[in-house]
């Protein structure tokens, strides 16, 4: 099992960087036969905002 977090500095938020990183990590996990899971911090608007 691996656990990781993705934090984006305020100056770079809203550009999709975190989304790209999380998706790349999920694709890699899937390619290795693992099941990625996602959890968010409810106090982080970007973490719980619906995907565009």
Secondary structure, 3 states (H helix, E strand, C coil): CCCCCCCCCHHHCCCCHHHHHHHHHHHHHHHCCCCCCCCCCCCCHHHHCCCC
